Amino acid sequence: MNSFDHSPRTRLVYGNGTLSRIGELVRELAGHKVLLVTDAGIVKAGHAERAINFLKSTGLEVALYDQVHENPSTKDVDDCVIAARDFEADFLIGLGGGSSMDTAKGCNFIVTNGGRMQDYWGVGKATKPMLPMIAIPTTAGTGSECQSFALISDEVTHVKMACGDPKAAAKVALLDPELTISQPRRVTAVTGIDAIAHALETAVTTKRNPLSGTYSRQAFRFLTKGFECVLADPTDIEARSSMLLGAAFAGIAIENSMLGAAHSCANPLTAEYHLVHGQAVGLMLPHVIRFNSVLPEVAAIYHSYFEGDLSDYIVKLLRVAGLATNLQELGVKEESIPSLSASAAKQWTAQFNARPITESDFARLYQAAMHD
C-alpha cells in the first residue's frame, strides 16, 4: 500500500437548504466583500439571486461575475480577475459546475499572487496567501469543490493546465442537493458519468492509497445508486443527494490519488473536437478499464466494485443516459488518431495510470473507441 500524508483543507457542509447558511459561513471566515463567480444558466435558474440575498441579509457586500464559460480559458480567468480587483473583493464564492469553481480558483491565484495562469501550471507555485473561498456545486460531477486544482485551458494552444496549490482549496464546500434539481437532463448525464469515472480511475492509479480507496469506493456506491434514478426522475432528492455526495467524495479521492488514462484520452478530444468533457471521458472509460484489467491486482479491484463486466456496465450507463458510445458517432475522424494519441501521451494524468501507457497504446484505445 502506498503511503500518504492527508491534511483535510475543505470543510464539508451538507444538507438540503444549506445554501441559507452561506452568509454565516462567510462571516466565520472574516469575509466582507464577496465576489460571486457563476454562469448565466445559474443566474437564470435563480440560484445566484438566492445566494446574493442570503449574503446581503448578513450585511455582506456582494458583486456578481456571471460570465463563466464551459472549460474556462486563461481569458475567462483574466476577465474574472478584473471584476475581483474592481470590486476589491476579499472573499470568493464559486457557484455552479466545475467551470465556475475553477474560474474562481484561477482568479484567486492571480489576484493574490500576480502573473498569469500559465505561471501556476503544476503544483505549489503560489508563494503568497490566497483569499478564502467557498465552493457551491450545482452539478454532481467534477468534485472541484473538494480539490486544490483549477483546470484552465490556454486561450491560444487550448492545452488544459492543472494548476494546483493547497492554498487554492476552498475553505468550505457547501453541498445542497436542492441546487442540483434544476440541472437539465444532459448536464446530469455528462457530469454524473464524469464523477463515476473519477471514482473508478482514482481506485486504481499508481498513487492510490488506503485513504483514497475508501473515498473512491464510497463515491462509486453513492453514484451508481443515484445515477439511473436521477435520470428517470430529476426531482428524486434522495438520488440527487447520493450523486452530490458521491461526486464530492470522488473529488477527495482525486486530491489524494490523481486520475488516469481515461482523462488523458478525454482532454485532447475536448481540445480538438470540442466534445463535452463528461461525454469524452465516459466514452473512453470502458476501453481504459479493459486496458488496465490486464493487471491482476487492478482486475481484482474492479471486481470488488462490480461483480459483472465493469466495462459493459459503463457502456450500459452511457446508453441509459443517451450519450454516444463511439467516437464516429461524435464526428471524430480516424485520421485524427495520431494527433490525439500524441496529445494524450503528454497529459499529466497519464503518468498515474494503473498500467504504464504509451502513445501507441493511446492510439489503440482511440481506434477501439471509433466503433461500438
Buried (B, 14 or more C-beta within 10 A) or exposed (E): EBEEEEEEBBBBBBEEEBBEBBBEBBBEBEBEBBBBBBBEBBBEBEBBEBBBEBBEEBEBBBBBBBBBBBBBBBBBBBBBBEBBEEBEBBBBBBBBBBBBBBBBBBBBBBBBBEEEBBBBBEBEBBEEEBBBBBBBBBBBBBBBBBBBBBBBBBBEEBBBBBBBBEBBBBBBBBBBBBBBBBBEEBBBBBBBBBBBBBBBBBBBBBBBBEBBBBBBBBBBBBBBBBBBBBBEEBEBBEBBBBBBBBBBBBBBBBBBBBBBBBBBBBBBBBBBBEBBBBBBBBBBBBBBBBBBBEBEEBBEBBEEBBEEBBBEBBBBBBEEBEBBBBBEEBEBEEEBBEEBBEBBBEBBBBBBBBBEBEBEBBBBBBBBBBEE
